[in-house]
Amino acid sequence: MTAANMETKTPSSNDLKNPMKDGNVNKEETMEIPKVIGTDYSYKHTIVWKNAIGFLIMHILALWGVGLLFAGYMKWQSLVWTFFIAFLSTEGVTIGAHRFYTHKSFKATPFLKAIFLLCQTIAGQNSMFIWCRDHRLHHRYSDTDGDPHNSKRGFFFCHIGWLMHKKHPYVIELGRKIDMSDLQADWMVMFQKKYYYHLYFLLAFLIPVWVPVHFFGEPVLHSILVVYFARYVLQLNGTWLVNSAAHLYGTRPYDAKLQPVESWFVSFISLGEGWHNYHHAFPWDYKAAELTMHFNQSASIIRFFERIGLAYDLKTASPELVTNRIIRTGDGSHYKMGTEEARAAVTAWGPLHPLNPTYNTTLKAPDAILKPEGLPLYHEKDTLNLTVIQKNSRRG
């Protein structure tokens, strides 16, 4: 069954029902995955209180740091340094972890790979190996119980709540099946995985905090609160918006059967990761967007790496492929090839953007119901073997 010919029947509640209500998984047993995977809303996630309390404390300390900034307690040199560290770590995730290591959208020299690993370590979002495994799982089983941050469970869960709960049993079982052989064969990735916490303490905490204290005369406490906690927590929330806002509030001009949406605001915050409906339609495109001149600095940086010989073999979807996808599966809201009827179903609020003038839409979000094979990760040709059954309702 191809992506252009998907069944629209809704599976029975028995098909979606999760047999493990308490969230406990016997690690020695292999769990049987059902015939279809959706979202079982009767399943209750188990809270991990140490994580929840930890995130609460981190946010309180981050707010303290933000207060110091607004009160003028930090020198401008320290502010520039903080933004520099935030930029490096953001691109370590956006370009390194996401577009390069997870989706293999281009190739890189060993030197550039090392830079990616160093910058991703500063971001403090777990090791490169674990980050990529979880993100590949997210794409393969997007917006179902097999997705670590399933947006069907609401904004709070897919934004931060998923990190405060035990993983759903399907996430654990399906995560074992994700192919990670390419990263396992990469000695630099495995080195970072083995020594991640040591590297994190050095690169994300010690050096960033030490520089303003040593060179700019900042008090140690102020440097910790601003350069570490405020920078780290604000950056985390920027990344989490890709999982939450970019899956909930916007339009689907490339594929109305996919939950992710286009959001210029998230793209602005995340240096190009908010054109999310396009990205899930073409996950192997290095641009992660149809266009690159609008809030997509990461794509420009990748092209810069290509010009100086550090990156090569950049993958991108041809204009013909994109056009066919828009016509075949889009919700009709595309800025150039959409329809007046579909645009009339869009409710614009907040600042407008010429290519993405809305956060919200009256078009109903699609159901996400997949067979165990899930969605393709790398190339459009994989959709020839796609075994997805999604129910799509374009209008509410």
C-alpha positions in Angstrom: 0.0 0.0 0.0 1.4 3.4 -1.0 1.1 6.7 0.7 -1.3 7.8 -2.0 -3.6 5.0 -1.3 -4.2 4.7 2.4 -7.0 2.9 4.1 -9.3 5.1 6.0 -11.0 2.6 8.3 -10.6 3.2 12.0 -9.3 0.3 14.0 -11.3 -1.1 16.8 -10.6 -0.2 20.4 -9.3 -3.7 21.0 -6.7 -3.1 18.3 -5.4 0.1 20.1 -5.9 -1.1 23.7 -2.7 -1.3 25.6 -2.4 -4.5 27.7 0.0 -2.8 30.1 -1.9 -0.2 32.1 0.6 0.4 34.9 3.6 1.2 32.7 5.7 -1.7 34.0 7.7 -3.6 31.5 9.5 -6.9 32.1 12.9 -6.2 30.4 13.5 -9.9 29.9 10.3 -10.4 27.9 9.6 -9.2 24.4 6.3 -7.4 24.2 3.9 -8.2 21.4 3.2 -5.2 19.3 -0.5 -5.0 18.1 -1.6 -5.0 14.5 -2.0 -1.2 14.5 -0.5 1.4 16.7 -2.4 4.6 17.7 -3.0 6.4 20.9 -4.7 4.5 23.7 -6.1 7.4 25.8 -7.0 5.0 28.7 -3.3 4.4 29.3 -2.0 6.2 32.4 1.7 7.2 32.3 3.6 6.8 35.6 5.2 10.0 36.9 9.0 9.9 37.7 9.0 12.3 40.6 12.7 12.9 40.7 12.6 14.1 37.1 9.5 16.3 37.7 11.0 17.9 40.8 14.4 18.3 39.0 12.8 20.2 36.1 10.9 22.4 38.5 14.1 23.4 40.3 15.9 24.0 37.0 13.2 26.3 35.8 13.1 28.3 39.1 16.9 28.8 38.9 16.6 29.7 35.2 14.0 32.4 36.0 16.4 33.7 38.6 19.1 34.0 36.0 16.7 35.7 33.5 15.9 38.2 36.3 19.6 38.9 36.8 19.9 39.7 33.1 16.9 42.0 33.0 18.1 43.7 36.2 21.4 44.5 34.5 23.6 42.4 36.8 25.6 40.8 33.9 28.1 42.6 31.7 27.5 42.8 27.9 30.5 40.6 27.3 28.9 37.8 29.4 25.7 38.2 27.5 27.5 37.8 24.2 29.3 34.8 25.5 26.0 33.2 26.7 24.4 33.7 23.2 27.5 32.3 21.6 27.3 29.1 23.7 23.5 28.9 23.1 24.1 29.2 19.3 26.7 26.5 19.2 24.7 24.1 21.2 21.5 24.8 19.2 23.2 24.1 16.0 24.9 21.0 17.5 21.3 19.7 17.9 19.7 21.2 14.8 22.4 20.4 12.2 24.5 17.8 14.0 22.1 15.5 15.8 19.0 16.1 13.7 19.9 16.7 10.1 23.2 14.9 9.9 23.3 12.0 12.4 19.6 11.2 12.6 18.4 11.7 9.0 21.7 11.4 7.1 20.7 14.4 4.9 24.3 15.1 4.0 27.8 13.8 4.5 30.6 15.4 6.6 34.3 15.1 7.1 35.6 13.7 10.4 36.6 17.2 11.6 33.0 18.4 11.1 31.6 15.3 12.8 33.8 16.1 15.8 32.5 19.7 15.9 28.9 18.4 15.8 29.6 16.0 18.7 31.2 18.8 20.8 28.4 21.2 20.2 25.6 18.6 20.8 27.3 17.8 24.1 27.0 21.4 25.2 23.2 21.3 24.5 22.8 18.7 27.3 20.0 16.7 25.6 21.6 13.3 26.2 24.3 11.6 24.1 24.2 11.7 20.4 23.4 8.0 20.2 20.4 8.3 22.5 19.2 11.5 20.9 19.2 10.0 17.4 17.6 6.8 18.5 14.7 8.6 20.2 14.3 10.9 17.2 14.3 8.1 14.7 11.7 6.4 16.8 9.7 9.7 16.8 9.7 9.8 13.0 9.0 6.1 12.5 5.9 6.1 14.9 5.1 9.8 14.9 2.2 10.9 17.1 1.3 7.4 18.3 2.1 5.5 21.5 5.3 4.4 19.9 6.4 8.1 19.8 8.4 9.1 22.9 6.7 12.6 22.8 3.3 11.7 21.4 1.5 15.0 20.6 -1.9 13.3 20.8 -1.5 13.4 24.6 -1.5 17.1 24.7 0.8 20.1 24.7 2.3 19.6 28.1 3.1 15.9 27.6 4.9 16.4 24.2 6.6 19.5 25.4 8.1 18.4 28.7 5.8 15.9 30.3 7.3 12.9 28.4 10.5 13.5 30.3 8.7 13.3 33.6 7.0 10.0 33.0 8.1 6.4 32.4 8.3 5.5 28.8 5.3 3.9 27.2 5.9 0.1 26.8 5.6 0.5 23.0 8.4 3.2 23.0 10.7 0.7 24.9 9.9 -2.3 22.6 9.9 -0.4 19.3 13.0 1.5 20.4 14.9 -1.9 20.4 14.0 -2.4 16.8 15.3 1.0 15.5 18.4 0.5 13.3 21.3 2.2 14.9 24.1 0.3 13.2 25.5 3.3 11.5 26.0 5.1 14.8 27.3 2.0 16.5 30.0 1.8 13.8 31.1 5.4 14.4 33.8 5.4 17.1 33.4 9.1 17.8 29.7 8.7 18.6 30.3 5.7 20.8 33.2 7.5 22.6 30.8 10.5 23.3 28.2 8.0 24.5 30.6 6.3 26.9 32.0 9.5 28.4 29.0 11.7 27.9 28.5 12.9 31.5 32.2 13.7 31.9 32.2 15.6 28.6 28.9 17.3 29.5 30.3 18.6 32.8 33.3 20.0 31.1 31.8 21.5 27.9 28.3 22.5 29.1 28.9 23.6 32.6 32.6 24.2 33.7 34.0 26.0 30.7 30.9 28.2 29.9 30.6 29.3 33.6 34.4 29.7 34.0 34.9 32.2 31.1 32.7 35.0 32.4 34.2 34.6 35.9 37.8 34.6 34.8 37.7 37.1 31.9 34.8 39.4 32.8 34.9 39.4 36.5 31.4 38.0 37.0 30.4 36.5 40.4 30.4 32.7 40.3 26.7 32.5 41.3 25.6 34.9 38.6 27.6 33.1 36.0 26.0 29.7 37.0 22.5 31.1 37.0 22.7 32.9 33.7 25.3 31.1 31.5 24.2 27.7 32.7 20.7 27.5 34.0 19.0 30.4 32.0 20.8 29.5 28.8 20.2 25.7 29.2 16.5 25.9 30.2 15.5 28.5 27.6 17.3 26.4 24.9 15.6 23.2 26.1 12.2 24.9 25.8 13.1 26.1 22.3 13.9 22.5 21.3 10.7 21.2 23.0 8.6 23.6 21.0 9.4 21.6 17.9 7.8 18.6 19.6 4.8 20.5 20.9 3.8 23.7 19.0 5.1 22.4 15.7 2.9 19.4 16.0 -0.2 21.2 17.1 -0.7 24.7 15.9 -0.4 25.4 12.2 -1.1 24.2 8.7 -0.2 21.1 6.7 0.4 22.2 3.2 2.6 19.2 2.2 0.7 16.3 3.8 -2.6 16.6 5.6 -2.2 13.0 6.8 0.7 14.0 9.0 0.2 15.6 12.4 3.3 18.0 12.2 2.6 21.6 11.0 4.3 24.6 9.6 5.2 27.2 12.2 7.4 30.3 11.4 7.6 31.1 15.1 9.1 27.8 16.0 11.5 28.1 13.0 12.6 31.5 14.4 13.2 30.1 17.8 15.0 26.9 16.7 17.0 28.3 13.7 14.9 26.5 11.1 13.2 23.5 12.6 9.6 24.7 12.6 8.8 24.0 8.9 7.7 20.7 10.4 5.1 19.4 8.0 7.6 19.6 5.2 10.2 18.0 7.3 8.1 15.0 8.2 7.0 14.7 4.5 10.7 14.8 3.4 12.8 13.9 6.5 15.9 13.3 4.4 16.0 16.9 3.0 19.0 18.8 4.5 16.9 22.0 4.4 14.1 20.6 6.6 11.9 23.1 4.6 10.9 23.9 1.1 12.6 27.3 1.2 15.6 28.4 3.1 15.6 32.2 3.1 12.9 32.4 5.8 14.1 31.6 9.3 16.3 28.7 8.3 19.8 29.7 9.2 20.8 26.1 9.7 20.3 25.3 6.0 22.6 28.3 5.1 25.2 27.1 7.5 25.2 23.6 5.9 25.7 25.1 2.5 28.6 27.1 3.9 30.1 23.9 5.2 29.7 22.5 1.7 31.5 25.5 0.1 34.5 25.1 2.4 34.7 21.4 1.8 33.5 20.1 5.2 30.1 18.9 4.0 29.1 17.2 0.8 26.4 15.1 -0.9 23.5 17.3 0.3 20.2 15.6 -0.2 17.1 17.6 -1.2 13.7 17.0 -2.7 13.3 18.1 -6.3 10.7 20.9 -7.0 8.7 18.3 -9.0 8.6 15.9 -6.1 7.5 18.7 -3.7 4.8 19.9 -6.1 3.4 16.4 -6.6 3.3 15.9 -2.8 1.4 19.2 -2.3 -1.2 18.4 -4.9 -1.5 14.8 -3.8 -1.7 15.1 0.0 -1.5 18.7 1.1 -4.3 20.5 3.0 -4.7 23.2 0.4 -3.1 26.0 2.5 0.2 26.2 0.5 1.2 29.8 0.0 1.5 29.3 -3.8 -0.4 26.2 -4.8 -3.2 26.2 -2.2 -6.9 26.8 -2.7 -9.1 29.7 -1.5 -11.5 27.2 0.1 -8.7 25.7 2.3 -7.3 29.1 3.1 -10.7 30.2 4.3 -10.6 27.4 6.9 -7.4 29.0 8.4 -7.7 31.3 11.4 -4.8 33.7 11.6 -3.7 35.2 14.9 -0.5 36.8 16.1 2.2 38.3 13.8 1.8 37.2 10.2 4.3 35.6 7.9 3.8 35.6 4.1 4.6 31.9 3.8 3.0 30.7 7.0 0.4 33.3 8.2 -1.1 31.2 10.9 -0.6 29.2 14.1 -4.0 27.6 14.1 -6.5 26.2 11.6 -10.0 25.0 11.6 -9.0 22.0 9.6 -9.2 18.9 11.7 -6.0 17.2 12.7 -5.5 13.7 11.2 -5.7 10.5 13.3 -2.3 8.8 13.5 -2.7 5.1 13.2 0.2 3.0 11.9 1.1 -0.5 11.3 4.2 -1.8 13.3 6.5 -1.0 10.4 5.8 2.7 10.8 6.7 5.6 8.6 9.7 5.9 6.3 12.8 7.7 7.7 15.0 8.5 4.8 13.7 8.7 1.2 10.5 9.2 -0.7 11.1 5.9 -2.5 10.5 4.2 0.8 6.8 5.1 0.6 6.4 2.4 -2.1 6.5 0.0 0.8 4.7 2.2 3.3 2.2 0.3 5.4 0.3 3.1 7.0 -3.4 3.3 7.7 -4.4 6.7 8.7 -7.8 8.3 8.9 -7.6 11.8 7.5 -10.4 14.4 7.9 -9.5 17.6 6.2 -12.3 19.8 7.6 -13.7 20.0 11.1 
